Amino acid sequence: MNFTMNDSIVRFLIGGLVVSFFSILADVLRPKSFAGLLGAAPSIALATLGLTIRHHGEPYAALEARSMVMGAVGFLLYALTVSWLLRRYQPAAWKASLATMPIWFIVAFGLWHYVGHLS
């Protein structure tokens, strides 16, 4: 993908606006720990999908969006596992995070592989 300077500016502006929106939303929600989850990732994903639609068309962007969803499912299982480990065994957060990171990758790539064979 060749992005021009204009694409970077568009991504920056869209990302900034959406990050601001999610920051306001996170400020309203409780607990405050949601703020990190609602930070930059969704806005960058939306900006990137918009640019992808413009450069490669909707079918390609749909494929990319599907891949993002599979990554998000993997991340959800990873986050649930980390939080369970932290509550159950109370290890250092960095140890639990690093030790369970393969869950994220295995689930995301497993879904990607499985869904790829269905298409």
ABEGO torsion letter per residue (X at the ends): XBBBAAAAAAAAAAAAAAAAAAAAAAAABOBAAAAAAABAAAAAAAAAAAAAAAAAEAAAAAAAAAAAAAAAAAAAAAAAAAAAAAAAAGBBAAAAAAAAAAAAAAAAAAAAAAAAAAX
